[in-house]
Amino acid sequence: MEVAACYLSIMVDWSLCPDVERVPGKVSGAWVVRGTRVPAQAVIDNAEDGFTAEQIAAEIYHGLPVEPTRRVIEFATRVHAPHPA
């Protein structure tokens, strides 16, 4: 899935995404992929740089589950998709 580069400066409301969590004291309270220490925004940043969910999980964050990674990317894309007029 390709993520448009225009999302770089847009903040995502991660509280609406079931695949991420915020735990005080874990990665300074940043939103992370649930059950990991991988920041959700880092996943999006890598997707914006052209990496697929599979590449992010296998090559960048070893051990990161692919399906939640894919869903996090899809969530961010859906949240910022243009709404039909």
GIMOJO-V685930 format. One record per residue. N is the residue number from 1. RES is the residue in one small letter. D_CENTER is the distance of its C-alpha to the mean C-alpha in whole Angstrom. Layout:
n->[N;N]
res->[RES;RES]
d_center->[D_CENTER;D_CENTER]
This chain:
n->[1;2;3;4;5;6;7;8;9;10;11;12;13;14;15;16;17;18;19;20;21;22;23;24;25;26;27;28;29;30;31;32;33;34;35;36;37;38;39;40;41;42;43;44;45;46;47;48;49;50;51;52;53;54;55;56;57;58;59;60;61;62;63;64;65;66;67;68;69;70;71;72;73;74;75;76;77;78;79;80;81;82;83;84;85]
res->[m;e;v;a;a;c;y;l;s;i;m;v;d;w;s;l;c;p;d;v;e;r;v;p;g;k;v;s;g;a;w;v;v;r;g;t;r;v;p;a;q;a;v;i;d;n;a;e;d;g;f;t;a;e;q;i;a;a;e;i;y;h;g;l;p;v;e;p;t;r;r;v;i;e;f;a;t;r;v;h;a;p;h;p;a]
d_center->[12;13;11;13;14;15;12;12;14;13;11;9;11;9;12;12;10;11;9;8;11;13;16;19;20;17;15;17;15;12;9;8;7;11;14;12;12;9;7;4;5;7;4;4;8;9;8;10;13;13;12;11;9;13;13;10;11;15;16;13;12;15;15;12;12;11;11;9;6;8;8;4;5;8;8;7;9;12;12;13;15;19;21;24;27]
